[in-house]
Amino acid sequence: MKGHRNLLAAMRAGEELTSREEVLLIAQLALPAIVAQLSSIIMQYIDASMVGQLGATDSAAIGLVSSTTWLIGGICTSACMGFAVLIAHRIGAGEEKEARNVVKIGLLVALAISIVFSAFCVIFSGKIPVWLGGDAKVAPRASQYFLIYAAALPAMQMMYSTAGIVEASGNMKLPSILGILECALDVVFNLVFIFPTRKVNGITVFGFGMEIRGAALGTALAEIVAAVTGLIYVLKISKVLRPRAGERMRDVKLTIKRAFRISIPSAIESLIMGGAQVVSTTIVAPLGAISIAANSFAVTAESLCYMPGYGIQSAAVTLIGQCYGAKRHELTRKLGFLTTLCGIVVMSAAGVLMYIFAPQMIGILTPNKVIRDLGTEVLRIEAFAEPMFGASIVASGVFRGTGDTLSSMIRNIISMWGVRIPMAAVLSGRLGLRGVWIAMCTELIIRGILFLTHLAGGRWDRVKE
C-alpha cells in the first residue's frame, strides 16, 4: 500500500489516483492533523479543569477573555496562512527552492507582526477585561491571565507558523507530535505553577501556588518549547524546507504581496469574527458569573467535537494547495468535494456523541452542579449544528488551499453579524444563555449552507496568486 508521501508525489506528477487512494490520501493527511487539533483542545480542557478547581471567579475570568484570545489566535494564524499556502503551491509545482525562499520570508514577517501585537496587548491587558464587562471580582483576575498570554504571543506565533509550514510540505505528523508534547508539558507546568506545595497520597508535591497566573504561565512555557522544536525542524532538519548555503532571500516584496493577498481577507475575517465573539461575550457577561463560566466550559467542551473538522481542514489546505500548484484543476475540484463530505460525516458523528455525553464533558471541567446543568443544556442545543459547521470548516480549508480566502470571509461575516449577533441579543434577554446558544446553532446551520453553495457553484478552483 502506498504511503501518503508517495500518493502526494503521484498526484503532483500527474498520475491518476483511484477513488480508494483519494480517500486514503485524505485520511492519512487528516488523522495526524486531527490528533494535533485534539491535543490542543485537551490542553484547554486541562487549563479549564485545573482552574475550575480554584472556583467560579477564576473560571469566569478565563471565560471573560477567551473570546479575545480566540481573536488574537485567529489573527496570528492568518499572519502565516498566506505563506503556508504559497509553500504548498510551490511544492506542488516542484519548485522546492522557491518554497524555501517563502519559508524564510514568512517566518520573519510573522515574528515581526507578533512582536508588535504582543506589545499592544501587554499595554492594554489591564483595560480589556473591564471593556468586556467584567465586574470588580472577575476583571483583575482576567487581567493577570491575559498579561502573561499576551507576553507569550511571539512563541505562539512561531508555533503556528512552523506548524503551517511543515503541514504545507505534506508532513502532518510533526505538528501532531508537537501538539502532544505541548499538551503533556502543559499538564506538568500547570501542576507546578497553579497549585501550592501539597501532599498527594502522602507524597509532597512542590508547587508555586500562582493560581490563575500559573495556568497562563504553564501554557506559555509549553508553547515556547513547541515553537523552538518546530523552528529547529524547519531550519535545521527538514530536507525540503531547511535553508541552503547561498540561497538568499529574493522577491521579498512580491512574495509578501502574494501572501498578504491570501492572508488579509482571512485576517479581516478573524478580526470581524473575533469582534463578534467579543460582542457575544458582552451579551453573556450581564447574565452573571454562572452563565459566563457555563458558556466558557461549554465552548471548551464543544471544541472537542469540532476539532476533528479543523484537522480535516488542515489536510484540505495541504492537499488542495499542492494539487492546485500541480495545475490539476479537475482533481482539485473533486478532492474539494470529497474532503468536505468527510468533514460533514465526521462532525455529524461528533454531534451525536456530544449530545449523549454532554453531562460528562461538562462534568470534567467543573464540580459546580449549577454550572454543569446549564452547560449541558446549551451543549445539547449546539449538537444539532455540527454537520453544517463541519461543512463550513472544511470547505473554507478547500478554498484556502487555492488562495480563495475572500469568499470565506464574506460568508462568515454575513452569517455571524447578520444572524448570530442580532439573534443572540434578542434571545438572551428572554432565554438567558440558552438563547445565545440557540442563536449560535441557527447561525452555524446557515453558514454551512452558504459554504456548500459556493463549493458547488463558485470558481474557487481558478483563483490567481
C-alpha positions as CSV (number, residue, x, y, z in Angstrom):
1,M,0.0,0.0,0.0
2,K,1.3,3.4,-0.9
3,G,2.2,5.8,2.0
4,H,0.7,9.3,1.9
5,R,4.0,10.8,0.7
6,N,4.1,8.6,-2.4
7,L,0.4,9.4,-3.1
8,L,1.2,13.1,-2.8
9,A,4.2,12.7,-5.2
10,A,2.0,10.7,-7.6
11,M,-0.7,13.4,-7.5
12,R,1.9,16.1,-8.1
13,A,3.4,14.1,-11.0
14,G,0.0,13.9,-12.8
15,E,-0.6,10.2,-12.1
16,E,-4.2,9.0,-11.8
17,L,-5.4,8.1,-8.3
18,T,-8.2,5.6,-7.7
19,S,-11.1,6.6,-5.6
20,R,-9.8,4.4,-2.8
21,E,-6.4,6.1,-3.0
22,E,-8.0,9.5,-2.9
23,V,-9.9,8.7,0.3
24,L,-6.8,7.0,1.7
25,L,-4.7,10.2,1.0
26,I,-7.3,12.4,2.7
27,A,-7.4,10.0,5.8
28,Q,-3.6,9.8,6.0
29,L,-3.2,13.6,5.9
30,A,-6.2,14.3,8.2
31,L,-5.6,11.8,11.0
32,P,-2.4,13.3,12.3
33,A,-3.9,16.8,11.9
34,I,-6.9,15.7,13.9
35,V,-4.6,14.4,16.7
36,A,-2.8,17.7,16.7
37,Q,-6.1,19.6,17.0
38,L,-7.4,17.3,19.7
39,S,-4.2,17.7,21.7
40,S,-4.7,21.5,21.6
41,I,-8.2,21.1,22.9
42,I,-7.2,18.7,25.6
43,M,-4.7,21.3,26.7
44,Q,-7.6,23.8,27.0
45,Y,-9.5,21.2,28.9
46,I,-6.6,20.8,31.3
47,D,-6.4,24.5,31.9
48,A,-10.1,24.9,32.4
49,S,-10.4,21.8,34.7
50,M,-7.4,22.9,36.9
51,V,-8.6,26.5,37.1
52,G,-12.1,25.2,37.7
53,Q,-10.9,23.7,41.0
54,L,-10.0,27.3,42.1
55,G,-13.6,28.4,42.0
56,A,-16.2,30.1,39.8
57,T,-14.4,33.5,39.8
58,D,-11.2,32.3,38.2
59,S,-13.2,30.2,35.7
60,A,-15.3,33.2,34.8
61,A,-12.0,35.3,34.5
62,I,-10.7,33.0,31.8
63,G,-14.1,32.8,30.2
64,L,-14.3,36.6,30.0
65,V,-11.1,36.9,27.9
66,S,-11.4,33.7,26.0
67,S,-13.2,35.4,23.0
68,T,-10.3,37.9,22.9
69,T,-7.7,35.2,22.9
70,W,-9.5,33.4,20.1
71,L,-9.5,36.7,18.1
72,I,-5.7,37.1,18.7
73,G,-5.1,33.4,17.8
74,G,-7.1,33.8,14.6
75,I,-5.0,36.9,13.6
76,C,-1.8,35.1,14.4
77,T,-2.9,32.1,12.2
78,S,-3.9,34.5,9.4
79,A,-0.4,36.2,9.5
80,C,1.3,33.0,8.4
81,M,-1.5,31.4,6.4
82,G,-0.7,33.1,3.1
83,F,2.9,32.0,3.2
84,A,1.9,28.4,4.0
85,V,-0.5,28.3,1.0
86,L,2.3,29.7,-1.3
87,I,4.7,27.0,0.1
88,A,2.1,24.3,-0.8
89,H,1.7,25.7,-4.3
90,R,5.5,25.8,-4.8
91,I,6.0,22.2,-3.6
92,G,3.0,21.1,-5.7
93,A,4.7,22.7,-8.7
94,G,8.0,21.0,-7.9
95,E,9.7,24.4,-7.1
96,E,11.4,23.5,-3.7
97,K,13.9,26.3,-3.9
98,E,11.1,28.8,-4.3
99,A,9.3,27.1,-1.3
100,R,12.4,27.6,0.9
101,N,12.5,31.3,-0.1
102,V,8.9,31.7,1.1
103,V,9.7,29.9,4.3
104,K,12.4,32.4,5.3
105,I,10.3,35.4,4.4
106,G,7.2,34.1,6.1
107,L,8.9,33.3,9.4
108,L,10.5,36.8,9.6
109,V,7.2,38.6,8.7
110,A,5.2,36.5,11.2
111,L,7.7,37.1,14.0
112,A,7.7,40.9,13.4
113,I,3.9,41.1,13.4
114,S,3.7,39.0,16.6
115,I,6.1,41.2,18.5
116,V,4.2,44.4,17.6
117,F,0.9,42.7,18.5
118,S,2.3,41.3,21.8
119,A,3.4,44.8,22.9
120,F,0.0,46.3,22.1
121,C,-1.8,43.6,24.1
122,V,0.5,43.9,27.1
123,I,-0.1,47.6,27.3
124,F,-3.9,47.2,27.3
125,S,-4.0,44.0,29.3
126,G,-5.5,45.8,32.3
127,K,-8.2,47.5,30.3
128,I,-9.5,44.7,28.1
129,P,-11.4,42.7,30.8
130,V,-13.1,45.9,32.0
131,W,-14.1,46.8,28.4
132,L,-15.6,43.3,28.2
133,G,-17.9,44.0,31.1
134,G,-16.0,42.1,33.8
135,D,-17.0,43.0,37.4
136,A,-14.7,44.1,40.2
137,K,-14.0,40.5,41.2
138,V,-13.5,38.9,37.8
139,A,-11.7,41.7,35.8
140,P,-8.5,41.8,37.9
141,R,-8.0,38.1,37.7
142,A,-8.7,38.1,34.0
143,S,-6.1,40.9,33.5
144,Q,-3.4,38.7,35.3
145,Y,-4.2,35.8,32.9
146,F,-4.3,38.0,29.8
147,L,-1.0,39.8,30.5
148,I,1.0,36.5,30.5
149,Y,-0.9,35.3,27.5
150,A,0.0,38.5,25.6
151,A,3.7,38.4,26.6
152,A,4.0,34.9,25.1
153,L,2.4,35.8,21.7
154,P,5.7,35.6,19.7
155,A,6.1,32.0,20.9
156,M,2.5,31.1,19.9
157,Q,3.1,32.8,16.5
158,M,6.2,30.8,15.8
159,M,4.4,27.6,16.9
160,Y,1.5,28.3,14.5
161,S,3.9,29.4,11.7
162,T,6.2,26.3,11.8
163,A,3.2,24.0,12.1
164,G,1.6,25.6,9.0
165,I,4.9,25.5,7.0
166,V,5.5,21.8,7.9
167,E,1.9,20.8,7.0
168,A,2.2,22.7,3.7
169,S,5.2,20.4,2.8
170,G,3.0,17.4,3.4
171,N,4.4,16.4,6.8
172,M,1.3,16.2,9.0
173,K,2.9,14.0,11.7
174,L,5.4,16.5,13.2
175,P,2.7,19.1,14.1
176,S,0.8,16.3,15.7
177,I,3.8,15.2,17.7
178,L,4.5,18.8,18.8
179,G,0.8,19.2,19.8
180,I,1.0,16.1,22.0
181,L,4.3,17.3,23.5
182,E,2.8,20.7,24.2
183,C,-0.2,19.1,25.9
184,A,2.0,16.9,28.1
185,L,4.2,19.8,29.1
186,D,1.1,21.9,29.9
187,V,0.0,19.3,32.4
188,V,3.3,19.3,34.1
189,F,3.8,23.0,34.2
190,N,0.2,23.6,35.4
191,L,0.7,21.2,38.3
192,V,3.8,23.1,39.3
193,F,2.6,26.7,38.8
194,I,-1.1,26.7,39.6
195,F,-1.2,24.8,42.9
196,P,0.8,25.3,46.1
197,T,3.1,22.7,47.6
198,R,0.8,19.9,48.9
199,K,0.5,16.3,49.9
200,V,-0.8,13.9,47.3
201,N,-1.3,10.3,48.7
202,G,1.3,11.1,51.3
203,I,3.8,12.4,48.8
204,T,4.9,16.1,48.9
205,V,4.3,17.7,45.5
206,F,6.1,21.0,45.0
207,G,4.1,24.0,43.6
208,F,4.3,27.8,43.3
209,G,0.6,28.4,44.1
210,M,0.3,31.1,41.4
211,E,-3.4,30.1,40.7
212,I,-4.8,31.7,37.5
213,R,-1.4,33.2,36.6
214,G,0.1,29.8,36.8
215,A,-2.4,28.5,34.2
216,A,-1.3,31.2,31.8
217,L,2.4,30.7,32.5
218,G,2.2,26.9,32.2
219,T,0.6,27.2,28.7
220,A,3.1,29.9,27.7
221,L,6.1,27.7,28.6
222,A,4.6,24.7,26.8
223,E,4.2,26.9,23.7
224,I,7.8,28.1,23.9
225,V,9.1,24.5,23.9
226,A,6.9,23.6,20.9
227,A,7.9,26.7,19.0
228,V,11.6,26.1,19.5
229,T,11.3,22.5,18.5
230,G,9.3,23.4,15.3
231,L,11.9,26.0,14.3
232,I,14.7,23.6,14.8
233,Y,13.0,21.1,12.4
234,V,12.2,23.7,9.8
235,L,15.6,25.4,9.8
236,K,17.9,22.5,10.5
237,I,16.4,19.1,9.9
238,S,13.8,19.1,7.1
239,K,15.3,18.0,3.8
240,V,12.8,20.1,1.8
241,L,12.4,23.3,3.9
242,R,15.8,24.0,5.6
243,P,17.7,26.9,4.1
244,R,20.7,26.0,1.9
245,A,24.0,27.8,1.8
246,G,24.0,30.6,-0.8
247,E,20.2,30.7,-1.1
248,R,19.5,34.4,-0.3
249,M,16.0,35.8,0.1
250,R,14.7,37.3,-3.1
251,D,11.5,38.8,-4.4
252,V,10.7,39.7,-0.9
253,K,8.1,42.4,-1.7
254,L,6.4,40.3,-4.3
255,T,6.2,37.3,-2.0
256,I,4.8,39.4,0.8
257,K,2.3,40.9,-1.6
258,R,1.1,37.5,-2.8
259,A,1.0,36.1,0.7
260,F,-0.9,39.1,2.1
261,R,-3.4,38.8,-0.8
262,I,-4.4,35.5,0.7
263,S,-3.9,36.4,4.4
264,I,-5.5,39.8,4.5
265,P,-9.1,38.6,3.8
266,S,-8.5,35.9,6.4
267,A,-7.1,38.4,8.9
268,I,-10.1,40.7,8.3
269,E,-12.4,37.7,8.8
270,S,-10.6,36.8,12.1
271,L,-10.8,40.4,13.2
272,I,-14.5,40.8,12.4
273,M,-15.5,37.3,13.6
274,G,-13.4,37.7,16.7
275,G,-15.0,41.0,17.3
276,A,-18.3,39.2,17.0
277,Q,-17.2,36.7,19.7
278,V,-16.2,39.7,21.9
279,V,-19.7,41.2,21.4
280,S,-21.1,37.8,22.2
281,T,-19.1,37.9,25.4
282,T,-20.6,41.3,26.3
283,I,-24.0,39.8,25.7
284,V,-23.3,36.9,28.1
285,A,-21.4,38.9,30.7
286,P,-24.5,40.6,32.2
287,L,-26.1,37.2,32.7
288,G,-23.7,36.6,35.7
289,A,-20.7,34.5,36.7
290,I,-22.6,31.2,36.5
291,S,-23.6,31.9,32.8
292,I,-20.1,33.2,32.0
293,A,-18.5,30.1,33.4
294,A,-21.0,27.7,31.8
295,N,-20.6,29.4,28.5
296,S,-16.8,29.1,28.7
297,F,-16.9,25.4,29.7
298,A,-19.5,24.6,27.0
299,V,-17.3,26.3,24.3
300,T,-14.3,24.3,25.5
301,A,-16.3,21.1,25.6
302,E,-17.8,21.7,22.1
303,S,-14.3,22.2,20.7
304,L,-13.6,18.6,21.3
305,C,-16.3,17.8,18.7
306,Y,-15.4,20.3,16.1
307,M,-11.6,20.0,16.3
308,P,-11.7,16.9,14.0
309,G,-13.3,19.2,11.4
310,Y,-10.3,21.5,11.8
311,G,-8.0,18.6,11.4
312,I,-9.6,17.7,8.1
313,Q,-9.4,21.4,7.2
314,S,-5.6,21.3,7.7
315,A,-5.4,18.3,5.4
316,A,-7.6,20.0,2.9
317,V,-5.3,23.1,2.8
318,T,-2.2,20.9,2.1
319,L,-3.9,18.5,-0.3
320,I,-5.8,21.2,-2.3
321,G,-2.8,23.5,-2.2
322,Q,-0.4,21.0,-3.6
323,C,-2.9,19.7,-6.2
324,Y,-3.6,23.3,-7.3
325,G,0.1,24.0,-7.5
326,A,0.5,21.0,-9.8
327,K,-2.3,22.5,-12.0
328,R,-4.6,19.5,-11.7
329,H,-7.8,21.6,-11.7
330,E,-10.3,18.7,-12.2
331,L,-8.8,16.7,-9.4
332,T,-8.6,19.8,-7.2
333,R,-12.4,20.2,-7.5
334,K,-13.1,16.5,-6.9
335,L,-10.9,16.4,-3.8
336,G,-12.6,19.6,-2.6
337,F,-16.0,17.9,-2.6
338,L,-14.6,14.7,-1.1
339,T,-12.8,16.3,1.8
340,T,-15.9,18.4,2.6
341,L,-18.0,15.3,2.7
342,C,-15.6,13.7,5.1
343,G,-15.9,16.7,7.3
344,I,-19.7,16.5,7.4
345,V,-19.6,12.8,8.2
346,V,-17.1,13.1,11.0
347,M,-18.8,16.2,12.5
348,S,-22.2,14.5,12.4
349,A,-20.9,11.6,14.4
350,A,-19.2,14.0,16.8
351,G,-22.5,15.9,17.2
352,V,-24.3,12.6,18.2
353,L,-21.6,11.8,20.8
354,M,-21.7,15.4,22.1
355,Y,-25.4,15.2,22.7
356,I,-25.2,11.9,24.5
357,F,-22.1,12.6,26.7
358,A,-22.7,16.3,27.3
359,P,-23.0,15.9,31.1
360,Q,-19.8,14.0,31.3
361,M,-17.9,16.5,29.1
362,I,-19.0,19.4,31.2
363,G,-18.6,17.5,34.5
364,I,-14.9,17.0,33.8
365,L,-14.4,20.8,33.8
366,T,-16.3,21.9,36.9
367,P,-17.6,20.4,40.2
368,N,-20.3,23.1,40.4
369,K,-23.7,21.4,39.7
370,V,-25.5,24.6,38.6
371,I,-22.7,25.3,36.0
372,R,-22.8,21.7,34.9
373,D,-26.5,21.6,34.3
374,L,-26.6,24.9,32.3
375,G,-23.5,23.9,30.3
376,T,-25.0,20.5,29.5
377,E,-28.2,22.1,28.3
378,V,-26.6,24.6,25.9
379,L,-24.1,22.0,24.6
380,R,-27.0,19.8,23.6
381,I,-28.6,22.7,21.7
382,E,-25.3,23.1,19.7
383,A,-25.1,19.4,18.8
384,F,-27.7,19.9,16.0
385,A,-25.4,22.4,14.2
386,E,-22.3,20.1,14.0
387,P,-22.9,18.7,10.5
388,M,-23.2,22.1,8.8
389,F,-20.5,23.5,11.0
390,G,-18.3,20.7,9.6
391,A,-19.2,21.7,6.1
392,S,-18.2,25.3,6.6
393,I,-14.9,24.4,8.4
394,V,-13.6,22.0,5.8
395,A,-14.9,23.9,2.8
396,S,-13.1,27.0,4.0
397,G,-9.9,24.9,4.1
398,V,-10.6,23.8,0.5
399,F,-11.0,27.4,-0.6
400,R,-7.9,28.5,1.3
401,G,-5.8,25.8,-0.5
402,T,-6.3,27.6,-3.8
403,G,-5.9,31.0,-2.2
404,D,-9.6,31.9,-2.2
405,T,-10.0,33.4,1.2
406,L,-12.3,36.3,0.2
407,S,-15.3,34.1,-0.3
408,S,-14.9,32.5,3.1
409,M,-14.6,36.0,4.7
410,I,-17.8,37.2,3.1
411,R,-19.9,34.2,4.1
412,N,-18.6,34.1,7.7
413,I,-19.3,37.8,8.2
414,I,-22.8,37.6,6.7
415,S,-23.8,34.7,8.9
416,M,-22.1,35.9,12.1
417,W,-23.2,39.5,12.0
418,G,-26.4,39.1,10.1
419,V,-27.7,36.1,12.1
420,R,-25.9,35.2,15.3
421,I,-25.3,38.6,16.9
422,P,-28.8,40.2,16.5
423,M,-30.5,36.9,17.3
424,A,-28.4,36.4,20.5
425,A,-29.0,40.0,21.6
426,V,-32.8,39.4,21.3
427,L,-33.0,35.9,22.7
428,S,-30.5,36.4,25.6
429,G,-33.0,38.8,27.3
430,R,-35.7,36.2,27.1
431,L,-34.0,32.9,27.4
432,G,-30.6,33.8,29.0
433,L,-27.6,31.7,28.0
434,R,-29.9,29.2,26.2
435,G,-31.0,32.0,23.8
436,V,-27.4,32.8,23.0
437,W,-26.7,29.2,22.1
438,I,-29.9,28.8,20.0
439,A,-28.7,31.8,18.0
440,M,-25.3,30.1,17.6
441,C,-26.8,26.9,16.4
442,T,-29.1,28.6,13.9
443,E,-26.2,30.7,12.5
444,L,-23.9,27.7,12.0
445,I,-26.5,25.8,10.0
446,I,-27.0,28.8,7.8
447,R,-23.2,29.3,7.5
448,G,-22.8,25.7,6.3
449,I,-25.4,26.1,3.6
450,L,-23.7,29.3,2.3
451,F,-20.3,27.4,2.1
452,L,-21.8,24.4,0.3
453,T,-23.5,26.7,-2.2
454,H,-20.1,28.3,-3.1
455,L,-18.4,24.9,-3.2
456,A,-20.9,23.6,-5.7
457,G,-21.2,26.7,-8.0
458,G,-18.2,29.0,-7.3
459,R,-14.9,29.4,-9.2
460,W,-12.8,28.8,-6.1
461,D,-10.5,26.5,-8.1
462,R,-9.5,29.2,-10.6
463,V,-8.0,31.8,-8.2
464,K,-4.8,33.5,-9.3
465,E,-2.0,34.2,-6.9
